[in-house]
Amino acid sequence: MTEIRYNRTRMLEIRGINVFYGAIQALTDVSATVQEGEVTAIIGSNGAGKSTLLRTISGLLRARTGQITFRGEDITKTPPHEIVKMGIGQSPEGRRIFTNMTVHENLLLGAYTRKDGEIQSDIDMVLERFPRLRERYKQNAGTMSGGEQQMLAIGRALMSRPDILLLDEPSLGLAPQLVTEIFRIVTDLNKDGKTILIVEQNANRALEVAHRAYVLETGSIVLSDTGKNLLANPKVKEAYLGG
């Protein structure tokens, strides 16, 4: 269990956002903070609004009211491609890899906003972190296992060189041993200095790696604390941790 670290810089701040799908309100007055260098988790049941929150941060959805700031700059109305350039990368729910393209081509697409000459060195870095991707480098991504595809989705997000990595349900649909591997990767990335915001239905695993966490229910934040404290919270245990 990692302990929360204080006196960190506030990298991402969400202040009172309200998000709608047409007339249906999906998020209600949601506020949260992600500190630099930490893992922050958003837990909640299916349909609670977790993925909606990440999509709003990424600019794929627009908050009707409220504000999102990244390193002190208002990004509430910033287009998604500009948000990526600013340093926010996302591995989406369901992986969303390009199944008819190779591992190599998927990784190149992750660097589409970059113009520097270090893309190949970053591909080498991703392949070192995910050895299975090296083995599948010229293979079409759609022929890989679910766990390998999830590794590719995370690796593709890393190719934009994000300051903060958003992970949307990275363990969804994976066998238990692969879930363990994915959360080991999350821990290793954080140890290497990466700030991470993760949303997960697997509350137990998410809280184990999180410095701070929020509980989202029907579009509203109902609890927030350290990951350790939420793991021990009787209400959280009953609702999300199997009693």
Buried (B, 14 or more C-beta within 10 A) or exposed (E): EBEBEEEBEEBBBBBEBBBBEEEEBBBBEBBBBBBBBBBBBBBBBEEBBBBBBBBBBBBBBEBEEBBBBBBEEEBBEBEBEEBBBBBBBBBBBEBEBBEEBBBBEBBBBBBEBBEEEEBEEBBEBBBEBBEBBBEBEEBBBEEBEEBBBBBBBBBBBBBBBBBBBBBBBBBBEBEEEBBEBBBEBBBEBBEEEBBBBBBBBBBBBBBBBBBBBBBBBBBBBBBBBBBBBBBEBEEBBEBBBEE
